[in-house]
Amino acid sequence: MNTVFTILTVLAVIASILLVIVVLLQNSKGQGLASNFVAGNQTFGVRQTADMLEKVTWGLVTFILVVSVISSFTLGSKTTDITTEIEKAATEQPAFPSAPIQQADPTAELPAQE
């Protein structure tokens, strides 16, 4: 495989793990793990934390999408078209091989007919 493809795949896996963690931190009612990190009376409250987590979520989703599209282009077109492979295989070997023809032995006696 291509080294660029491998690097992009590792980045996508890391981003997906981070995405799982960020989604688990969120809760629609503000009762998730994000509320434990910031006290309610601070200026950077739970609502701003939830907004930030939502932005990080969308950023990670976008990153995974872009990395996936780019990694599909890094593979290139090293494989041949499937129709050429089928045609190549068909010319090498017949689709319906025939049974071997048995030649009659001219010296053999014919069975007696009554």
KAJO-V993423 format. One line per field, one symbol per residue. burial: b if it has 9 or more other C-alpha atoms within 8 Angstrom, else e. Layout:
burial=???
This chain:
burial=eeeebbebbebbeebbebbeebbbbbbeebebbbbeebbeeeeebbeebbeebbebbeebbebbeebbeebeebbeeeeeeeeebeeeebeeeeeeeeeeeeeeeeeeeeeeee
